[in-house]
Amino acid sequence: MTGHHLDINVEGQGARAISAEEDSTMDIKDSTISSQGENSRGILTFEAARVTG
């Protein structure tokens, strides 16, 4: 997945802006990511997932 010029804002308990799993690759450039709330995450990856940018 590729994302450019994104403005991602999530709010709430356990919220996730970007979640990648397994062997996926996400390329995020020129973007703003914010999260608010208890146990919230901006970027969360599992296993061999990668986030580049």
C-alpha positions in Angstrom: 0.0 0.0 0.0 1.2 3.5 -0.8 -0.1 6.7 0.8 1.0 10.2 0.1 -0.2 13.5 1.6 -2.5 11.8 4.1 -3.9 13.5 7.2 -4.9 10.7 9.6 -6.3 11.4 13.0 -7.9 8.7 15.2 -9.4 9.1 18.6 -10.6 6.6 21.2 -9.4 3.8 23.5 -7.3 1.3 21.5 -7.5 3.3 18.3 -5.0 2.5 15.5 -4.3 4.8 12.6 -2.2 2.3 10.5 -2.0 -1.4 11.3 0.1 -3.7 9.1 0.4 -7.5 9.5 2.3 -10.5 8.1 4.7 -9.7 5.2 2.9 -6.5 4.1 4.8 -3.2 3.2 3.3 0.2 3.6 5.0 3.3 2.1 3.7 6.5 3.8 5.2 9.8 2.6 4.5 13.5 3.3 1.8 12.6 5.8 0.6 13.4 9.3 -0.6 10.7 11.6 -1.9 11.4 15.1 -3.7 9.3 17.7 -5.4 10.2 21.0 -6.8 8.0 23.6 -5.7 5.3 26.1 -3.6 2.6 24.4 -4.1 4.3 21.0 -1.3 3.8 18.4 -0.3 5.8 15.3 1.5 2.9 13.5 1.3 -0.7 14.7 3.1 -3.6 12.9 3.1 -7.3 13.5 5.4 -10.1 12.4 7.4 -9.2 9.2 5.3 -6.1 8.3 7.2 -2.9 7.3 6.3 0.7 7.2 8.6 2.9 5.1 8.5 6.6 4.2 
